[in-house]
Amino acid sequence: MTRRHIAYSLLAFASLLVVPAAAAQETASTPRTPWGHPDLQGAWTNTTTTPLERPDDLEGREFLTQEEWAERNPGSGISAYDAGAYNDYWLEKGELSMRTSLVVDPPDGKLPALIPAEEERVNARRAAAAAGGGPASVHFFNAYDRCITRGLPGAMMPGFYNHNYHIVQTPDHVAILVEMVHEARIVPLDGTPVSGVRQWLGDSRGRWEGDTLVVETTNFAGKVTARGLTAFGGTEGLTVVERFTRVDDNTIDYQVTVTDPAIWSAPWTASIPMTAMEGTLFEYACHEGNYAMGNMLAGARAEEAR
């Protein structure tokens, strides 16, 4: 049985659960499942235009003022995006929080410095792109280009559209269905040992610390090389620790701490609130990167010949 089959089985199981009135009234501030865990179930979105890193013009500022918020709020007509491949009409701008960056640690709101080897890799790729020319082979494209995965923490980060999630729970598992690039995460809560198989999204294990679900993920395949907001992965030594806290009917406080000594000089943490949403998540069929591969490579060879 595939992970997606397991995810949909959990979805079907969760749909049969009815919360008794007594359990629902147990704690007014934190909705709970029939077995007493904080209830994280439902459809959520983390779409936002708050940048991952703090803009230079807001150096030393953790929060915006009301006036600054109004100026930068997408409703004002000011966009955080340029036209790019899509115009603003198709981009889900979401809500701009009062924070000046999603990164909350380091305190300057910036990602830690890259270690020298990673910085050299990034500079080499930028130089190759600046030199022009097309991809030499399929190996030029990363996992996100190929519509395989956004990696972790990438799968749980906002970027441009479809950053929606469906969470369901059983007493010993949590399933997180990610709309963007069709990820399905199955998180055991029963102490099951981490497997010996390295995976695209690593091997996640969860536990409750009070009313917070803590999910620690290790055992990555190390194949997601993208390091941007739309896709974010790490090496085999990557560790991702996520914290989900239901703070009210409409909000999950989500924080993620990323540690990868082979990429960053220090760990970093981002705070990305998740907001309840109506509707059903539909399958996101991402195939462009696969179907277009032949044309992209043929176009590059034609350009070289010219």
C-alpha positions, -999 to +999 in steps of 0.1 A: +000+000+000+014+034-010+016+064+014-011+081-006-034+051-002-027+051+035-034+089+036-068+085+019-076+055+042-070+077+072-091+104+056-120+080+052-116+068+087-116+103+101-147+112+082-166+085+103-156+100+136-182+120+155-170+141+184-192+136+215-206+168+229-189+162+263-155+158+246-161+189+225-168+209+255-139+196+275-116+226+267-132+256+251-099+270+239-085+238+223-108+216+203-101+179+210-105+145+194-127+118+210-096+103+224-084+136+240-057+148+217-058+184+205-078+184+172-058+195+143-081+180+117-095+199+087-084+220+058-058+247+064-038+272+044-005+290+052-006+313+021+010+346+030+031+374+014+053+378+045+088+371+031+109+342+043+138+366+052+135+401+066+139+428+040+169+451+044+148+482+048+132+466+080+165+456+096+162+453+133+124+453+131+105+421+142+070+435+135+054+461+112+034+490+125-003+493+115+006+519+089+034+497+074+011+467+074-016+487+054+010+498+029+024+462+023-010+444+026-019+428-007-053+444-006-036+478-011-026+467-046+011+464-037+024+430-047+053+411-033+058+394-067+068+405-102+050+392-132+073+362-137+056+332-153+022+342-139+005+376-134-008+386-100-043+375-108-033+338-104-012+342-073-028+335-039-015+365-019-030+354+014-026+375+045+004+396+054+012+391+090+026+418+113+059+399+113+086+412+090+098+377+081+089+341+085+123+334+100+122+341+137+156+326+146+182+339+140+167+371+155+178+392+125+152+374+104+178+361+080+188+325+072+222+316+087+253+319+065+260+289+042+291+268+049+318+274+023+312+242+003+275+250-001+282+286-010+306+274-037+279+251-051+253+279-052+278+304-068+287+278-095+251+273-104+244+310-106+275+315-128+263+287-151+229+303-153+243+337-160+265+323-188+234+313-207+228+281-226+204+254-218+203+223-197+229+197-206+209+167-194+179+157-172+203+159-142+203+197-145+167+198-132+160+195-095+132+174-079+108+204-079+114+211-116+105+175-123+073+178-102+086+150-078+086+169-045+093+202-028+112+184+000+111+193+036+107+219+050+096+230+015+063+210+014+051+230+045+061+264+033+041+290+014+052+304-020+027+313-047-004+292-048-020+259-037-004+260-003-032+241+014-032+211+037-057+185+049-049+170+083-066+140+098-058+121+130-062+087+146-050+079+181-016+067+168-012+085+134-014+119+119-018+123+081-010+155+063-021+158+027-002+186+010-020+200-021+011+215-038+029+187-056+007+161-042+027+151-010+011+127+015+028+126+049+021+098+074+034+105+109+033+076+134+027+086+171+032+051+185+070+050+188+076+030+157+113+030+150+126+049+120+131+027+090+165+021+073+152+034+040+161+070+032+131+089+017+124+121-003+106+136+027+126+117+053+110+095+080+088+114+104+079+105+140+055+125+162+048+129+199+026+152+220+043+177+243+013+191+262-011+204+235+017+207+209+023+180+183+060+177+177+071+160+145+108+152+141+120+141+107+153+125+098+166+098+074+164+120+042+175+108+008+193+141+003+181+144-033+162+177-030+188+203-038+166+234-042+171+260-015+144+286-022+110+293-007+091+273-034+111+242-027+135+236+002+155+204+009+187+194+025+214+167+027+211+132+042+221+149+075+190+172+075+168+172+107+134+190+106+115+196+138+079+209+134+055+221+161+018+223+156-003+240+183-040+247+178-045+281+193-082+287+184-109+275+160-092+292+130-055+290+137-027+265+141+006+280+153+031+262+131+069+265+137+097+246+120+133+243+130+158+232+103+193+218+111+217+207+084+254+213+092+264+204+056+245+235+043+239+261+070+263+273+097+236+272+123+200+259+128+171+283+118+134+285+128+105+298+108+070+307+122+042+301+096+006+303+110-020+280+094-055+294+089-087+273+086-102+272+052-134+260+036-136+235+008-120+203-004-085+197-015-083+183-050-054+165-065-027+188-078-015+171-111+020+185-116+034+171-148+049+200-167+084+193-157+082+157-170+062+162-201+083+192-212+116+175-206+121+164-242+113+198-256+135+216-231+165+195-239+158+196-277+155+234-275+188+236-256+206+215-283+190+236-311+203+268-294+238+254-291+238+244-327+227+279-337 
